[in-house]
Amino acid sequence: MSQRLDTMRIGELAKLAKITPKTLRYYEDFGLLPASQRSESGYRLYSWNDLDRLRFIQKAKAVGFSLSEIRSIMALRNHGEVPCDHVKALINQKLEEVHSQIQNLKELADELRVMQQEAEALPSCEACVCEIIEHHDNKSQQDVF
């Protein structure tokens, strides 16, 4: 392992953070990282604080926060505010979304079980694309035409 210096190049930081340099540049362009310093020869230089920010980003992503949401959290911190109330609101919103997705998935599972039973009772049809789908009366389908 190399000795710890005050700054590191993009490849070194990317390796430590276990991301690609392209992702690092994207995070910088997206506003998740401050603009990097540049060496005299033009190389991007990053600090250990940037590594801490990347670890925060990874943890936030792991629990379902979008990059936009993470950026909003970091913007509050960058302006000297404690973002915890904002994070609590985001958590509540995410929980509602997850509960809604769970309900939708349960309904889809019920629909697929019905289709599975219908499929067992239907003969193959040479004149259609698939009798199983064409015969099924989708309870949740909206008019698509």
C-alpha positions in Angstrom: 0.0 0.0 0.0 1.3 3.4 -0.9 2.1 6.0 1.8 -0.7 8.4 2.6 -0.2 11.8 0.9 -2.3 14.9 1.1 -3.6 14.5 -2.4 -4.1 11.6 -4.9 -4.8 11.3 -8.5 -8.1 10.1 -9.9 -7.0 6.5 -10.4 -5.7 6.2 -6.9 -8.9 7.6 -5.4 -11.1 5.5 -7.7 -9.2 2.3 -6.6 -9.6 3.2 -2.9 -13.3 3.9 -3.4 -13.7 0.8 -5.6 -15.3 2.7 -8.5 -14.1 3.7 -11.9 -12.4 7.0 -12.8 -15.3 7.6 -15.2 -17.8 7.3 -12.2 -15.6 9.7 -10.2 -15.7 12.3 -13.0 -19.4 11.8 -13.3 -19.9 12.4 -9.6 -17.8 15.6 -9.9 -19.8 16.8 -12.9 -23.1 15.9 -11.2 -22.1 18.0 -8.1 -21.6 15.2 -5.6 -17.9 16.1 -5.3 -16.4 19.6 -5.4 -14.4 20.4 -8.5 -11.0 18.7 -8.2 -7.8 20.6 -7.9 -5.4 20.3 -10.7 -1.7 19.6 -10.7 0.7 21.7 -12.7 0.5 19.1 -15.5 -3.3 19.1 -15.4 -4.0 15.9 -13.5 -7.0 15.9 -11.2 -6.0 15.9 -7.6 -8.3 14.7 -4.8 -8.1 14.7 -1.0 -8.9 12.2 1.7 -12.1 14.2 2.3 -13.2 13.2 -1.2 -12.8 9.6 -0.2 -15.0 10.2 2.8 -17.6 11.8 0.6 -17.4 8.8 -1.9 -18.0 6.4 1.0 -21.0 8.4 2.1 -22.4 8.3 -1.4 -21.9 4.6 -1.5 -23.7 4.1 1.8 -26.6 6.3 0.7 -26.9 4.5 -2.6 -26.9 1.2 -0.8 -30.0 2.1 1.1 -31.8 3.4 -2.0 -31.1 7.1 -2.2 -30.9 8.4 -5.7 -27.9 10.5 -6.8 -30.2 13.6 -6.9 -31.3 12.9 -3.3 -27.7 12.4 -2.2 -26.8 15.7 -3.9 -29.6 17.5 -2.0 -28.3 16.0 1.3 -24.8 17.1 0.6 -25.8 20.5 -0.6 -27.4 21.2 2.8 -24.3 20.1 4.6 -22.1 22.2 2.3 -24.2 25.2 3.2 -23.6 24.6 6.9 -27.0 23.0 7.7 -27.5 19.7 9.4 -29.4 17.6 6.8 -30.9 15.0 9.2 -34.5 16.4 9.1 -34.3 16.3 5.3 -33.0 12.7 5.4 -35.8 11.7 7.7 -38.3 13.1 5.2 -36.6 11.2 2.4 -36.7 8.0 4.4 -40.4 8.4 5.0 -41.0 9.0 1.3 -38.9 6.0 0.4 -40.8 3.8 2.9 -44.1 4.8 1.3 -42.7 4.0 -2.2 -41.4 0.6 -1.0 -44.8 -0.2 0.6 -46.5 0.8 -2.7 -44.1 -1.3 -4.7 -44.7 -4.3 -2.4 -48.4 -4.0 -2.9 -48.0 -3.7 -6.6 -45.8 -6.8 -6.6 -48.3 -8.8 -4.6 -51.1 -7.8 -7.0 -48.8 -8.9 -9.9 -48.1 -12.2 -8.2 -51.8 -12.8 -7.8 -52.4 -12.0 -11.5 -49.6 -14.4 -12.5 -51.0 -17.2 -10.4 -54.4 -16.8 -12.2 -52.6 -16.8 -15.5 -50.7 -19.9 -14.5 -54.0 -21.7 -13.8 -55.5 -20.5 -17.0 -52.5 -21.6 -19.0 -52.8 -25.1 -17.7 -56.4 -25.3 -19.0 -55.8 -23.8 -22.4 -54.8 -25.7 -25.5 -52.1 -24.3 -27.8 -53.4 -22.1 -30.6 -51.7 -22.0 -34.0 -53.7 -18.9 -35.2 -52.6 -16.5 -32.5 -49.4 -15.3 -30.9 -50.0 -16.9 -27.5 -53.4 -18.1 -26.3 -52.4 -17.7 -22.7 -51.8 -14.0 -22.9 -54.6 -13.3 -25.5 -57.2 -15.3 -23.5 -56.3 -13.7 -20.1 -58.5 -10.9 -18.8 -56.0 -8.7 -17.1 -57.8 -7.3 -14.0 -55.3 -4.4 -13.6 -54.9 -3.5 -17.3 -56.0 0.0 -18.3 -57.1 0.7 -21.8 -54.0 0.8 -23.9 -55.7 2.0 -27.1 
